[in-house]
Amino acid sequence: MPKMKTNSGAKKRFTLTGTGKIKRKHAFKSHILTKKTIKQKRRLTHITTVDPSDVGRVKKLLALK
């Protein structure tokens, strides 16, 4: 059976923590920042973890499952 290929878009967007959780960046922080409030941009800066309902899908894209 051939090896599972990692989705190249997913490997650029997600990283694993030491405990096995998946880290991600917030969306809507890359462009058109002039109309967004300072508070909104500050909240989007922080890195968070992937929601538990999406962990299976992301692991499949990263060929971890």
PLY file of the C-alpha trace (Angstrom):
ply
format ascii 1.0
element vertex 65
property float x
property float y
property float z
element edge 64
property int vertex1
property int vertex2
end_header
0.00 0.00 0.00
1.41 3.45 -0.87
2.28 6.04 1.74
-0.24 8.74 2.64
0.63 12.11 1.14
0.47 15.21 3.32
-1.76 17.98 1.98
0.72 20.75 1.09
-1.74 23.52 1.98
-2.35 22.03 5.42
1.32 21.55 6.26
1.87 25.29 5.75
-1.05 26.24 8.03
-0.93 23.82 10.97
1.75 22.77 13.46
1.73 20.21 16.24
2.35 21.05 19.88
4.39 18.84 22.19
1.23 17.32 23.64
-0.19 16.48 20.21
-2.66 19.34 19.83
-2.82 21.22 16.52
-2.03 24.94 16.45
-3.49 27.35 13.90
-3.52 31.07 13.15
-6.65 33.19 13.02
-8.11 34.16 9.66
-8.85 37.74 8.49
-5.48 39.19 9.56
-3.64 39.32 6.24
-5.07 42.27 4.30
-7.74 45.01 4.30
-6.72 45.88 7.86
-7.68 49.59 7.71
-11.39 48.98 8.28
-10.82 46.55 11.17
-10.62 47.92 14.69
-7.43 47.79 16.76
-9.17 45.47 19.23
-10.20 43.08 16.47
-6.69 42.97 14.97
-5.16 42.38 18.40
-7.47 39.44 19.10
-6.65 37.90 15.70
-2.91 38.03 16.44
-2.85 35.17 18.94
-2.37 31.55 17.96
-5.04 29.07 19.04
-5.77 25.37 18.75
-7.99 23.63 16.24
-11.53 22.93 17.47
-12.06 19.32 18.63
-14.71 18.76 15.95
-12.14 19.54 13.22
-9.14 17.69 14.65
-9.91 14.47 12.75
-10.15 16.25 9.41
-6.92 18.17 9.96
-5.05 15.07 11.07
-6.20 13.30 7.92
-4.86 16.18 5.79
-1.55 16.02 7.67
-1.43 12.21 7.21
-1.27 11.66 10.98
-4.29 9.41 11.33
0 1
1 2
2 3
3 4
4 5
5 6
6 7
7 8
8 9
9 10
10 11
11 12
12 13
13 14
14 15
15 16
16 17
17 18
18 19
19 20
20 21
21 22
22 23
23 24
24 25
25 26
26 27
27 28
28 29
29 30
30 31
31 32
32 33
33 34
34 35
35 36
36 37
37 38
38 39
39 40
40 41
41 42
42 43
43 44
44 45
45 46
46 47
47 48
48 49
49 50
50 51
51 52
52 53
53 54
54 55
55 56
56 57
57 58
58 59
59 60
60 61
61 62
62 63
63 64
